[in-house]
């Protein structure tokens, strides 16, 4: 790709997006991680005791509860989180197609 003409290049220290996200602003993932780590009291469905746990712990326990009641999408989400989702690779030749499932640990 050819270089742009000299007159269209940014000068040193000049931003290409001057009204973009301000410096120091937190990204969405940073904010979400902070709230998932927030601590709260809740009843642990496994032990039946009220204990201090993170919002992420409470969500995971709720997902486990749904899976135990037969929710297959909750089960799949838990298994993919714990062991990684299988990747499907397709190898193609001129006469046949071979499909191989590759697990995260391979």
N, C-alpha and C positions, 0 to 999 in steps of 0.2 A: 504494500500500500504506500503510495507516495506521501511525502511530508506535506502538511497543509501549508498554504502560503504564509509568509512571515507576518502579515497584518492580522491574521486570524488566530495566532497563537496567544496564549495567556502570558502575561508578564509575571516574573517571579513574585510569589506571594499573593497573586490574584486568584480567586476561586472561580471555578467553572460554574458553580451553583451558589451564588452569594446568599440566596434566601433559603438554603438547605437547612438540615438539622443543625441547631446550634451546638457549639462545642460543649461538652459536659452533659448533654442530654442523654438519658438512659434509653437503650434500645428496648423493644418490646420483650425480648427474651430475658433481659436482665430484670425487668419488672416482674415478669411471670415467675422466674426462679426465686425472687425474694418472697413472693406471696406463697409459693409452694413450700418454702422453708418455715413459714410462720407457724408458731406453736399454738396449740389449742387443746383444751380438755375434751375428751370424747370417750365413749364406751367402746372398748375393744371387743368386737364380736367374737373373737377367738377365745379370749379369756373371760369375758363378761365383766371385767373390771374397768372403772373409769381411770384413765391415765392421760398424761400429757403426751401428745403426739403431733407431728407436723401435718399440715394440710395434705401434703403428698401421701403420707402414711394413711390418712383417713380415706383418701380417694382410692388408694391401692386396696385397702381392706373392703371398701364398697364394691370394687371390681371383682375381688375374690368372692364376695358374697353372691354377686350376680352369677358368676361362673358356677358356683356350687349349686345354684338353683336351676342350672341347665342352660344359661345364656351362652351359646357357642361363640358369639362375637366377643364377649368378655373373656372367655377362655383363650381365644386366639390372641387377643390383645395382650393378655398376661404372658402367654408362651412366647410371643414375639419379643416382648420386653425382656424377658428373662434369658432367652436363648438366641434371639435374633431371628428375623424373618428369613426363610429360605429364599435364595436367589435362583432364578431360573435362567439357565444358559441354553441357547440353541446353537448347535453346530450343524452346518448345512453342507451337504455334498451334492454333486450333480444328480444322484439317484435316490438319496434318502435324507430324512431329517431325524437327528438324534437329539432328544431332550434329556438334560441331566440336571438334577436339583443339587445345588451346592450349598452346604450349611456354612454358617458363619465361622465355625472352628476349623474348616478345611483349609 
